[in-house]
């Protein structure tokens, strides 16, 4: 399992490695996160915190790691590895001498020291983004033929270009009302337990929704790869489950965060997005998305 760690500057990517890291972890977590940072900055730093229960990396994941590492070999600025797993410590030390950047290994009781080291001087880095030389597309993807048609349209438009990055966004549907809240309980301990169970149910629902969405995101990614876009220039993400039917707001929020200039949606007659609003999300984007290029693909 590979998790993104929060609390680092934009040019530092932090990851927690637990149990076994799979090819899926690289495709859906590591590569999108790092590729997006590399789209924004000339140099990035990596921080890996490896749990004692780490059991290794799937061979296919190792291949993905090798490909990404070699493609961007001279754009790594600093790498920190924090672990008590001895074979990883010895292996990293052996290879760190051939990595063309500063690289250190720390023990788990040195987490604070490792974090201080990996962010040291980061504010002094050149923070100018590469927006002048690249173009970023954000495509809203859901389980519909119209969404895939929109992806295909973008793929044809950008075919052959090397200065384009695409982010595929799946807006998670609303959490069912029965999972939003409960009536409370008179006993504090009971209320605390029920509240904790509700949060667990919400988390399970969200994970299930994400798993169900991966099929559509994988199809969309495959279309773009067939059009010649590099896998490292296609990333995927999910919005938080919306409690109010303002899909356009969620799309714009992600576009602003990832500095996307062009937003693309497919127009379709029926979907949960359509059922939530009397107007199509594309129409809302046109009204609210000042400063963005909005494509609504019929």
C-alpha positions, 0 to 999 in steps of 0.5 A: 500500500502506498499513501500520500503524506500531507504537510509538505511543501508543493515541491516535496512529495511524501509517501508512506509505504505499508505492507506490499506496494503494487503496480496499482499503487504506482499507477493510481498514487505515486505516478499521478502525484509525482508527474503532476509535481514535475509538470509544475516544477523543474525539480522535486524532492521525494520523502519515503517513510517505510513501515516495519511491516513493509513486505516488498514491492511487486515486480511490476511496480519495480518496473514502473518505478525504474521507468519513472526514475530514469525518465526524470533522473536529473529532476530529483532534487533530494531523496529521503528514505525513513525505515528500520528495515535493514535490507532497504537501508543497505540497498538504498545506501548502495545505490545512493552514490549513483543517484545524481542528487542528495540522498539520505536514509534515516531510522524511524525515530529520526522522522523529524530530522528526516523531514527537516532535511528533505525540506531544508532550503526548499523555499529558496528553490525556483518556484516558477511553474512550467505553465508557459511551456505546457498546457494542462487539461482537466477532463471530468470522467464518469460512467458514461459514453459521453465522458469517454467521447470527451476523452477521445476528442481531447486525445485527437486534439493533442495527438503528437504533442509533448507539451500537454498534461491531462488530469482525469477527475471523477466527481464522487456522487453524494454519500447516501443520506443514511450515512451522513448523520445519526440522531445521537444518543443519550450516553456519551460513550454510546454516541462516541461509538456510534459516531466512530462506526458512522465514520467507518461506514462513510470511509468504506462507502467512499472506497467502494465508490472509488473502486467502482470508478477506476474502470472508467478512469482506466478506460479514459487513460487507455484512450489517451495512451493510444493517442500517444500521450505518455503515461507520466503525463496522465493523472487521475484524482477524485473529488470529495463526495459532494453533499450539495449538487454543485459539481461545477464548483468541485471541478473548478476547485480541482482545476485551480489547485492543479493549474489547469487551463482547459476544462472538458466535460461530455454532454449526455442526457442522463446521469446522476449529475444531470439528475441533480441539476436542472442545467448541465454541468457544462453550462454551469462551468461556462457561467462560473469558469472565468479565466478557463477554456471550457469544452463541452463535447456533444 
